[in-house]
Amino acid sequence: MASDTLSTLIAFPEWIVAVTQGQSTRFFCWVITPELSALTDGETYSTSQAALAAGRSLVQYSVGPQIDFSRCRLYD
């Protein structure tokens, strides 16, 4: 019985994104939430970079886009 191999693991605040490689040259993305739930989009990717980008998108979609406050101005 063959198992998947962990290819990449990155951490965000309270989130983890992992990329695994299956028996072939296909890659899968996984996201571990702050509640420790493991999520995947069920897709296969031809490169680990594509799978990692998908995982990052899942996190960004879940937490929302970062707000760039550097361009904001306060008015009295």
N, C-alpha and C positions, 0 to 999 in steps of 0.2 A: 504494500500500500504506500503510494507516494503522497507526500504532503507538500503544501505550499511553502515557499521560502520568503522570509521577511527581507524586503529589498531596501526600503527606506522608512524611517520613523522620524517625524518632526513633532514638536510640541508648540502649541499656542497657549495663551493663558486659559487654563481649565479644559483644553481640548487637545486631543492627539490625533494626528493623521498618519496612517500607515499604508504602505504599498507592499503587496505580496506578489510573488511570481509563481504562477502555476507550473504544471508539468511542461507545458510548451513555453513559448516566448510571450505569453500573454500575462498582463499585469492587472491587478485589482486594487481599488482604493477602499480604505476602511477609515471610519471616523469614530473615535471614542468620545462621547459627550461628557460634560461635567457630572452627569448622573451615572456614568460608567456603562452606558448603553453602547453597543457596537453597531454601527450603521454602515451600509454599503449601498451604492446605487445599482448594483447588479450588472454593471457593464464590464466589459473587458477592454483593455487598452493595449496598443502595440508597443508602447514605450512606458518606462517607469515615470518619466517626466509628465506624460499625458495623464496618467493615473494620479500623480501627485497634484497636478493642477485641478483635477476633478475633486479631489479631497479638500483642497483649499477652498474651492467654490462652495462645497457643502457647508464648510465652517462659516464662510463669509455670508452665505445665504441665511444661516441660522442665527448669527449674531448681528447681522446688518453691516452696512459699510462703515468704515471708520470715518469719523468726521474730522476734516482738516480745519482746526480752529485758527491756524496761522493767518488765514485771510479774513477772519472776522474782525469787526471793529465795534467797539462799544461807544454808544452815543449817549450823551446826557439828556 
